[in-house]
Amino acid sequence: MFFKKNCFYSFPLFLLFSSSYAQPLVDPSLYEVPCLVLTLEKAVSQALSCNRQLLGTVENLTQAQYGIDLAESEFRLSITPNSQSGYYGGDRGKPGWIVGGGIDFSKKFSTGTLISIVPSIIKRREHYHTEIQTTIAQPLLRGLGKDYQLANMKGAQFALRSAYRNLYIAQVQLIMRTIQALYETVKLEQSLELNKESYQRINQFFKAAKLKEKMGISDALDVYRAEIELRHAEDVLKGTLERLEEAKDLLRDLLALPLDLCIKVEVPLLYSPHPIDLNQAVKMALSTRIEMEQARDEQYENERLSSLAKKNLLPELNLVLNYSNGGRAKQLARSCIHDRENVWGIGLTTSSEFNPLADQIAYEQSLIAITSATRGVQQAEAALILEVKKVVRQLDRAYERIRLQEGLIKTAQGELHLAKIKFDRGMTDNFNVIQAEKGLRGAQQNYWSAKIDHIVGEFQLLTAIGLLIDKPCIHK
């Protein structure tokens, strides 16, 4: 069972979505209104489709795609009409009207070659002037080569790759936030059930203490002690219920659901206690995490920009070829056919500053950017290693806590059973019973907390090594 986003993301942990693993913690009969059941798969799919922050990241990707189209337009055939009209005069010749226009067909190639063909027709007083002018310009120093001419295109491609990676990272972060919100809700639901059971047991202790006081078996201190603990249990129960509602509100907001919608969470509660080798996890993270790809790509991009800045230090020198064919006559047809004149030329054009300070500073800045990007790669590597080590330690610690709390629960259950027997037979007061109850409740709470922490930690480990969802296929 898979879910996808934009046709290239998939969730590999399909075993965890099996309905046989789901353990609903709340009796459906308690719900008076229809509730939306949120499984792990359904909640993550809803988040990827409707989360508002993620939709903003998708818009950034669309903008980056428009940047590619804009950069490609530089090398498309350009058709630019032009026209002129007015009245002219001077010391020589008679004044008169001028009207006409033409069309500029131009095409730029990745080598820097620019070809322009401009046919035009102009009427000056009673004569028609027709001309076809062709110009070929080729850079010889600055602007020579595909690396220079495709600079804008490569910059747009880098922006698009970054946008894809940012979207992927945002999706991974959103999935983890959704998983944490789901399991936090489950944790609080389980805590609510445990607190309800504890409240009911303490309430029974309180009633028993009052009954024994009337019978003269116990004193008022037992009643006060039980009543204090009962009020404390009631306060804890209300606080847990409030935190549960806050967790559900956070989950509704993540999934862009109506804030008054009734929701019910059903997620797998099984964990895998198998150990993982730290060195293998670190090696996998460094080879699969998209953050490393982005850091290396930024280093490559800064090296490319530095090479471009170095070429800008060269003067601008262009080889220009001109050819024009024109005619002049009182009849338009005659000006197009007869008395045509051919003119051609070849030459060099140049323009350069004597002291290109701005270009020199830009080149020096590009060298600093390369050094910074190199440190960025090293920092990204160190951050990933620290993240993997932290997640593995937390996972091991959660497993140890599970085993420890399982033993404490058995001990606390035995202690509570023994304390109740002694209290019922009048061999002791209810202090030991209340303490045993508190110990059992704490052990049960810690057990569920450790178990859910371990389950969430498994997802965090998959995130740390880059296997939570499939990466997008990004080509340079």
Secondary structure, 3 states (H helix, E strand, C coil): CCCEECCCEECCCHHHHCHHHECCCCCHHHCCCCCEEECHHHHHHHHHHHCHHHHHHHHHHHHHHHHHHHHHHHHCCEEEEEEEEEEECCCCCCCEEEEEEEEEEEEECCCCCEEEEEEEEEEECCEEEEEEEEEEEEECCCCCCHHHHCHHHHHHHHHHHHHHHHHHHHHHHHHHHHHHHHHHHHHHHHHHHHHHHHHHHHHHHHHHHHHHHHHCCCCHHHHHHHHHHHHHHHHHHHHHHHHHHHHHHHHHHHCCCCCCCCEEECCECCCCCCCCCHHHHHHHHHHHCHHHHHHHHHHHHHHHHHHHHHHCCCCEEEEEEEEEEEEEECCHHHHHHCCEEEEEEEEEEEECCCCCHHHHHHHHHHHHHHHHHHHHHHHHHHHHHHHHHHHHHHHHHHHHHHHHHHHHHHHHHHHHHHHHHHHHCCCCCCHHHHHHHHHHHHHHHHHHHHHHHHHHHHHHHHHHCCCCCCCCCCCC
